[in-house]
């Protein structure tokens, strides 16, 4: 019975280690790496290029539909 009462090191209550974890990154604290004007310029150029591509595609579709109407 005494053997059951004694607790060895494996049965003793183990302490768990608590390691701090970073929950998130505060983006407001980060230094800005780029020039905001450059970012704005690149964004405007991308929009202009995409708009031009869409206009060219729509002109091609109109030409095809006009050609089909002329045949009919």
N, C-alpha and C positions, 0 to 999 in steps of 0.2 A: 504494500500500500504506500509505503514511503517513496517508492520509485515513481509512482504516478503523481505524487505531489511535487517532486522536483522537476523544474523546467530547465531544459538545456538551452544553449544559446540559439539553437535553431527554432525552438518553440517560443522563445521570449518575444515580447512585442517589438517589432522592428520599427525603427523610425524612418519615415520616408523623407527623402531629400526634396526640398522645394526649390526649384530653380526658377528665377524670374524669367518671364517670357515677354517679348515686346509685342504689345497688342496691335499696334498700328503705327503708321508713319504720318506725322503731321506735315503735310505738303506745304503749309504756309511758312514753316521754318526753313525750308530748303531754299537755297539761293537760286535765282533764275539763271539759266545757262545761256539762253538765246536772246536775240534782239527782238522785241515785240513787233517792230516795224517790218523786219525781215519776214517774220512769221505771217503777218498780215499780207505782205506782198506775195508770198508764195501761195497763200490761200486764195487770193484774188486771181492769180494766174491760173491756178488749177480749175477754178470755177469757170473762167473765161475759155479755157481749152475744152472743158467738158461741154459747155454751151455751144461752142463752135462745132464740135463733133455731132451733137444732136441736130443742129441746123442743117449740116451737110446730109445727114441721114434722111431728114424730113424732105429736103429738096429732091433727093433720089426717089423717094416714095411718090412724091407728087408727079415727077416726070414719068414714072411707070404707070400711074393711074391715068394721067393725061394721054399717054400713048395707047392704053387699052380703050379709052373712051373714043379716041380718034378712029380706031379700027372698027368700032361698033357702029 
